Amino acid sequence: MRKRFGLSATLVLAGVVVLVLLAWMFTFQVKFTEYAIVRTFGRTTAVLDGRTDAGLHFLVPFVQRVVHYDARTFVSEDPMHELTTHDKQNVIVSTFCAWRIKDPNVFQTQVRSEADAWDKLRAKLRSAKSAVIGKVSMSELVNTDPREMKIPQIEQEVLDIVRREALADYGVEVSLVGIRSLSLPETVSSRVIDAMKQERQEAARTYKAAAEAEAQAIRERARAASEQVLAFARRKAGEIRAQGDRAASAWYAQFETNPQFAAYLRTLEALKKELSGRAVFLLDGSEGTGVEYFRDGPPKPTTRPAKP
C-alpha cells in the first residue's frame, strides 16, 4: 500500500514538474514597465507594450525568442565637458538627460542595450550642446543680471536637436535636457571676473551720471521755483507797502493840523504797547502821602465807636 502511494506521489510530482517546464517553455510574461519583442526565425513578429499587453503570453520554443526592454524613463548625466562660447571663452558644462524607449522595434535593430543607447545618446547630446553654446556669449551663461541669462533657451534648443535625432536614429524619446552645473577653468576665471567687474563699473558710472543729471535738473527746478516765489513775494510786499503809504498819507494830513496832539497820541499808543505785558511800578513814598495807603493799608481807628 505504501509503495503504491509513494509511486503515485512520485508520478504526480513528476507531472507537475513537466507542466512547469512546459509552461516555462511555451509561455512568457510581459511586465507593465517593459516592452517585449517576439522574434520568429530572427525576424520581429510582435511588439508588446506592457502598458496595454501586460500578462502571460504563449511562445513557440526553439522557433521564437523574446527580447525585453525597460520602458521606464531613464535620467542620465553627462559629466563635465569643456566648451567654447561665441566670444571665445571656455566654460565647463555638466548636463543631464531624461529619455525612454519609444519605438522598441527601431531600438532593437540599432542599439543592443540601454547602456549602449546612452553612450550613443551622450555623443549626440555633446554635439548639440557644443553647437548651441558655440553660438552664445559668456554673459548669456554667467551674469549678475538674471534677465541677461539664456539658460532655459539654451536647454530647449539642445533638447530640440537631440530629440529629433534620437527618435529617428534609435527609437528613443528624449523628454528633458538640463544644465546641471556651470564652471570656469582656472585660467579663464580671473579674466571673466575682471570683465564682469568692468561691466559693473561701466553700469555704475552710467547710473551715477544719470543721477547727477537728475539732481542738477531738480536743483534748477527748485531755483526757478524759488525765484518765482521771491518775485511774487516782492511784488506783493510792494503792493502792501504802497497801500500802507496811501493809508498813512491820509493820517499824515490830519497830524499836520495839530502836530503836538499827534505826538501825544503816538506817545500814549507807545505806552499802551509797552505796558500791555507784566509791568512793575516803583513809587517813592517820600514824594507822596498817598503811597503809604498802598504800603500800610487804611489807618486803624483809635477809639471805639459809641454805642447806640
Secondary structure, DSSP 8 states (H G I E B T S, - for coil): -HHHHHHHHHHHHHHHHHHHHHHHHHEEEE-TTEEEEEEETTEEEEEEEHHHH-EEEE--TTTEEEEEEE-S-EEEEEEEEEEE-TTS-EEEEEEEEEEEES-HHHHHHH-SSHHHHHHHHHHHHHHHHHHHHTTS-GGGTS-SSGGG--HHHHHHHHHHHHHHHHHHHHSEEEEEEEEEEEE--HHHHHHHHHHHHHHHHHHHHHHHHHHHHHHHHHHHHHHHHHHHHHHHHHHHHHHHHHHHHHHHHHHHHHHTT-HHHHHHHHHHHHHHHHTSS-------TTT-THHHHHHH-S---SS-----
